[in-house]
Amino acid sequence: MTETAVYAAGGVVWRVVDDKLRVLLIHRTKYRDVTLPKGKVDPGEMLAETAVREIHEETGIRVALGVPVGVSRYRLPSKRTKIVHYWAAEATDDAIRASEFVPNREIAAIEWVTPKKAIARLSYPVDVEIIENFLRLVDEGVLRTFPIVALRHAKALPREEWEGKDAARPLTPRGRKQARAIVGPLRAFGVRRIVSSPATRCVKTVAPLAEALGRKVDTTKLISQDAWERGASDARTIIGERVRARKPAVLCSHGPVLPDILSELALATGTLRGSYLGSASALETGAFSVVHLSVANPGSGIVTIETHEPKV
């Protein structure tokens, strides 16, 4: 991120009513315009958590993020550039029923419309472009997706500074901060299942997430570094289970194991392998790649991959 830019995030919130697709527009009080829900990044936030927070604040609807649908850039009156990242986000019936939205000083109204009407009503061309990107997902039949997240453990004490077993290496103070920082973004993608290498540095990385979700961590040696070094790791089995389940999950593992995890995700979904897999698996500590797959047909291939790094 550059210092001169203003970063924000939001979403194309969608639902299906009587077999017809609707998207959510907001009518802003102050600007008297029609736009998509979005807002500026708060200090310390990652973009994904900004998106779900802003969508909830502006519409009252809690969502989990789906596929990214584009980035808009435009010049502000201050001459700074505003950069807004958008995701598709399904509004479930339960989330809509739980919404406590009332017109306020910021948002005068929210409106569910067809994508065609949205294009006609939106006040800004940059928002129209985002809807057009969203419609490409609709045309491809991959709107409803689920994520499998490949997470590298947070910063751990180096081997040369640790006298015990490698699997018992603890997180550093920075690593503990990273573990807390990724809770919000992982929740933003709707992660519910947590699978981890049994190494201390992996289990401690996902412990804050498990606590926030009230879920236990499922540990497996099949994605541990010890097993990988012995030639006994088996990412294929774990990936197969997660793809068949079609539920949001995070897999916390190690730098050397991550390429196998991404490669097996490609193989399990019939996706052509390429250099993008190397980029998605070459993660810094505490970083993660979100692999989006079609709920209806995971075998149709990886829809997209996005990578995120904590700001600590």
FIBA-693585 format. One record per residue (C-alpha): residue in one letter; z, y, x. Coordinates in Angstrom, 2 decimals. Example, Ala and Ser with C-alpha at 12.3 -4.5 7.8 and 13.67 -1.06 7.14 Angstrom:
BEGIN
res:pz:py:px
a:7.80:-4.50:12.30
s:7.14:-1.06:13.67
END
This chain:
BEGIN
res:pz:py:px
m:0.00:0.00:0.00
t:-0.80:3.51:1.25
e:1.68:6.36:1.03
t:-0.74:8.66:-0.76
a:-1.43:6.31:-3.67
v:0.60:5.88:-6.85
y:0.87:2.23:-7.83
a:1.26:0.95:-11.36
a:0.78:-2.26:-13.33
g:0.19:-3.36:-16.89
g:-1.65:-5.83:-19.04
v:-4.17:-6.75:-21.66
v:-1.73:-8.21:-24.18
w:-3.47:-10.61:-26.54
r:-2.86:-12.95:-29.47
v:-4.90:-15.07:-31.83
v:-4.52:-14.32:-35.54
d:-6.34:-16.55:-38.05
d:-8.53:-17.84:-35.20
k:-9.49:-14.28:-34.24
l:-8.66:-12.67:-30.92
r:-6.71:-9.41:-30.96
v:-5.62:-7.14:-28.09
l:-2.85:-4.56:-28.07
l:-3.47:-0.84:-27.69
i:-0.84:1.86:-27.40
h:-1.08:5.38:-28.81
r:0.80:7.72:-26.49
t:2.70:10.59:-28.05
k:2.55:13.14:-25.21
y:-1.08:12.65:-24.22
r:-2.46:11.90:-27.70
d:-4.59:9.14:-26.25
v:-5.18:5.41:-26.71
t:-4.69:3.18:-23.70
l:-3.37:-0.14:-22.40
p:0.34:-0.70:-21.71
k:1.15:0.11:-18.08
g:3.53:2.06:-15.90
k:4.52:2.99:-12.36
v:6.21:0.63:-9.93
d:9.96:1.15:-9.61
p:11.46:1.16:-6.09
g:11.71:-2.37:-4.72
e:9.59:-3.90:-7.48
m:6.61:-6.17:-6.94
l:3.56:-5.45:-9.11
a:3.93:-8.50:-11.35
e:7.45:-7.59:-12.42
t:6.35:-4.00:-13.01
a:3.68:-5.26:-15.40
v:6.05:-7.33:-17.57
r:8.73:-4.63:-17.53
e:6.33:-1.88:-18.58
i:4.73:-4.02:-21.29
h:8.18:-4.71:-22.72
e:9.32:-1.10:-22.46
e:6.21:0.26:-24.16
t:5.63:-2.43:-26.81
g:8.93:-4.29:-27.19
i:7.12:-7.56:-26.42
r:8.23:-9.88:-23.61
v:5.31:-11.67:-22.00
a:4.51:-13.99:-19.10
l:1.50:-12.99:-17.04
g:-1.73:-14.94:-17.03
v:-4.84:-14.28:-14.98
p:-5.36:-10.93:-13.23
v:-8.09:-8.94:-14.98
g:-8.78:-6.12:-12.59
v:-7.60:-3.01:-10.82
s:-8.37:0.53:-11.96
r:-8.40:3.53:-9.62
y:-8.55:7.17:-10.61
r:-7.57:10.59:-9.27
l:-4.48:12.30:-10.64
p:-4.21:16.10:-11.11
s:-2.00:16.05:-7.98
k:-5.06:14.74:-6.06
r:-3.29:11.45:-5.38
t:-5.03:8.21:-6.31
k:-3.45:6.05:-9.01
i:-4.05:2.31:-8.61
v:-3.22:0.11:-11.61
h:-3.18:-3.70:-11.51
y:-3.68:-5.54:-14.81
w:-3.09:-9.09:-16.00
a:-3.96:-10.91:-19.20
a:-0.74:-11.66:-21.09
e:-0.40:-13.69:-24.27
a:2.03:-12.41:-26.89
t:3.59:-15.45:-28.52
d:4.68:-15.41:-32.17
d:8.33:-15.61:-31.07
a:7.90:-12.64:-28.71
i:6.29:-10.55:-31.43
r:9.04:-11.40:-33.92
a:11.64:-10.41:-31.30
s:10.03:-7.03:-30.62
e:12.23:-4.06:-31.48
f:9.49:-1.46:-31.07
v:9.83:1.78:-33.01
p:7.76:4.93:-32.49
n:9.35:7.10:-29.80
r:8.78:10.13:-27.58
e:6.45:8.15:-25.32
i:4.66:5.74:-27.66
a:3.66:6.88:-31.15
a:2.22:3.52:-32.25
i:0.97:0.14:-31.14
e:-2.12:-1.44:-32.66
w:-3.68:-4.91:-32.66
v:-7.47:-4.70:-32.72
t:-10.49:-6.80:-31.87
p:-11.78:-6.39:-28.29
k:-14.89:-4.70:-29.69
k:-12.76:-2.10:-31.50
a:-10.62:-1.70:-28.39
i:-13.67:-0.75:-26.34
a:-14.58:1.87:-28.97
r:-11.06:3.31:-29.28
l:-9.79:3.42:-25.70
s:-9.69:6.94:-24.33
y:-10.62:6.15:-20.72
p:-13.60:4.33:-19.16
v:-11.34:2.63:-16.59
d:-9.49:0.90:-19.46
v:-12.78:-0.20:-21.01
e:-13.72:-1.86:-17.72
i:-10.47:-3.84:-17.79
i:-11.22:-5.06:-21.34
e:-14.72:-6.07:-20.22
n:-13.20:-8.08:-17.36
f:-10.83:-9.69:-19.85
l:-13.75:-10.63:-22.12
r:-15.39:-12.52:-19.25
l:-12.36:-14.82:-19.25
v:-12.77:-15.27:-23.00
d:-16.47:-16.12:-22.57
e:-15.59:-18.67:-19.88
g:-13.02:-20.30:-22.15
v:-10.16:-19.89:-19.67
l:-7.98:-17.33:-21.40
r:-4.94:-19.56:-21.93
t:-3.74:-20.62:-18.48
f:-0.66:-21.91:-16.67
p:0.39:-21.19:-13.08
i:1.37:-23.49:-10.25
v:3.00:-21.36:-7.58
a:3.02:-22.37:-3.91
l:5.99:-20.62:-2.27
r:6.86:-20.54:1.42
h:10.61:-20.53:2.03
a:12.25:-17.22:2.93
k:13.05:-16.19:6.50
a:15.25:-18.79:8.20
l:17.12:-18.88:11.48
p:14.66:-19.85:14.28
r:14.85:-23.40:15.63
e:15.82:-22.19:19.10
e:18.86:-20.44:17.65
w:20.07:-23.46:15.65
e:21.83:-26.48:17.12
g:21.96:-28.66:14.01
k:19.26:-30.62:12.20
d:16.11:-28.65:11.47
a:16.39:-29.36:7.73
a:19.79:-27.65:7.70
r:18.61:-24.32:9.15
p:20.00:-21.52:6.96
l:18.35:-18.35:5.73
t:18.85:-15.13:7.65
p:20.21:-12.02:5.88
r:16.58:-10.91:5.42
g:15.75:-14.33:4.00
r:18.53:-14.03:1.45
k:17.15:-10.64:0.41
q:13.67:-12.16:0.07
a:15.07:-14.96:-2.11
r:16.56:-12.39:-4.48
a:13.45:-10.19:-4.41
i:11.10:-12.95:-5.65
v:13.14:-13.80:-8.75
g:11.57:-11.06:-10.87
p:7.94:-11.74:-9.92
l:8.27:-15.51:-10.35
r:9.83:-15.00:-13.77
a:6.97:-12.61:-14.58
f:4.58:-15.56:-14.32
g:6.72:-17.62:-16.69
v:7.94:-20.13:-14.08
r:10.39:-22.62:-15.59
r:10.15:-25.72:-13.40
i:11.42:-25.47:-9.80
v:10.39:-28.12:-7.27
s:11.53:-27.82:-3.65
s:11.66:-29.50:-0.30
p:15.28:-30.64:0.27
a:15.52:-28.49:3.42
t:18.32:-25.93:3.15
r:15.94:-23.01:3.78
c:13.80:-24.06:0.79
v:16.61:-24.86:-1.63
k:18.37:-21.57:-0.82
t:15.11:-19.68:-1.34
v:14.83:-20.82:-4.96
a:18.58:-20.86:-5.71
p:18.64:-17.28:-7.10
l:15.69:-18.14:-9.37
a:17.38:-21.31:-10.58
e:20.54:-19.35:-11.35
a:18.60:-16.67:-13.24
l:16.77:-19.29:-15.30
g:19.76:-21.59:-15.78
r:17.66:-24.43:-14.35
k:18.27:-27.02:-11.67
v:16.14:-27.38:-8.55
d:14.23:-30.67:-8.34
t:14.14:-31.61:-4.66
t:11.59:-34.01:-3.20
k:11.02:-35.16:0.38
l:7.31:-35.51:-0.44
i:6.76:-31.83:0.38
s:9.32:-31.57:3.21
q:8.45:-30.63:6.77
d:10.32:-33.63:8.14
a:8.11:-35.97:6.10
w:4.99:-34.01:7.07
e:5.82:-34.32:10.79
r:6.21:-38.09:10.35
g:2.95:-38.33:8.42
a:4.89:-39.37:5.31
s:4.47:-36.30:3.08
d:2.63:-36.70:-0.22
a:1.63:-33.44:-1.85
r:-0.92:-35.30:-3.98
t:1.74:-37.05:-6.08
i:3.65:-33.82:-6.75
i:0.50:-31.85:-7.59
g:-0.72:-34.58:-9.92
e:2.56:-34.47:-11.85
r:2.47:-30.70:-12.18
v:-1.18:-30.48:-13.24
r:-0.66:-33.17:-15.89
a:2.42:-31.35:-17.20
r:0.41:-28.11:-17.73
k:3.61:-26.06:-17.46
p:4.43:-23.11:-15.17
a:6.06:-24.36:-11.97
v:6.92:-23.23:-8.46
l:6.76:-25.52:-5.42
c:8.83:-24.29:-2.47
s:7.78:-25.77:0.84
h:6.98:-25.07:4.50
g:4.18:-23.37:6.42
p:2.64:-26.62:7.74
v:2.78:-28.29:4.30
l:1.29:-25.45:2.24
p:-2.35:-26.16:3.25
d:-1.94:-29.71:1.88
i:-0.50:-28.34:-1.38
l:-3.41:-25.94:-1.88
s:-5.98:-28.55:-0.87
e:-4.54:-31.07:-3.33
l:-4.58:-28.44:-6.09
a:-8.30:-27.99:-5.47
l:-8.92:-31.75:-5.46
a:-6.83:-32.35:-8.60
t:-8.83:-29.77:-10.53
g:-12.33:-30.50:-9.25
t:-12.51:-27.18:-7.41
l:-14.85:-26.71:-4.46
r:-12.79:-26.21:-1.33
g:-13.42:-23.16:0.82
s:-11.89:-20.55:3.10
y:-9.98:-19.08:0.15
l:-7.60:-22.06:0.34
g:-6.74:-21.17:3.93
s:-5.98:-17.60:2.94
a:-3.83:-18.70:0.00
s:-1.80:-21.11:2.15
a:-1.34:-18.86:5.22
l:1.77:-17.28:3.77
e:4.47:-15.19:5.39
t:8.06:-16.25:4.72
g:9.06:-15.50:1.14
a:5.44:-15.03:0.03
f:3.74:-17.07:-2.68
s:0.30:-17.86:-4.07
v:-0.15:-18.20:-7.84
v:-2.82:-20.75:-8.76
h:-3.99:-20.22:-12.35
l:-5.32:-23.28:-14.21
s:-6.78:-23.72:-17.69
v:-4.31:-25.20:-20.18
a:-7.08:-26.81:-22.23
n:-8.94:-28.28:-19.28
p:-7.24:-28.13:-15.86
g:-10.06:-30.26:-14.46
s:-12.48:-27.36:-14.98
g:-11.24:-25.92:-11.70
i:-8.95:-23.22:-10.37
v:-9.47:-20.07:-12.44
t:-8.17:-17.75:-9.72
i:-5.53:-17.47:-7.00
e:-3.43:-14.41:-6.23
t:-0.94:-13.92:-3.39
h:2.23:-11.82:-3.39
e:4.72:-10.85:-0.67
p:8.25:-9.49:-1.13
k:8.86:-5.96:0.15
v:11.83:-6.95:2.35
END
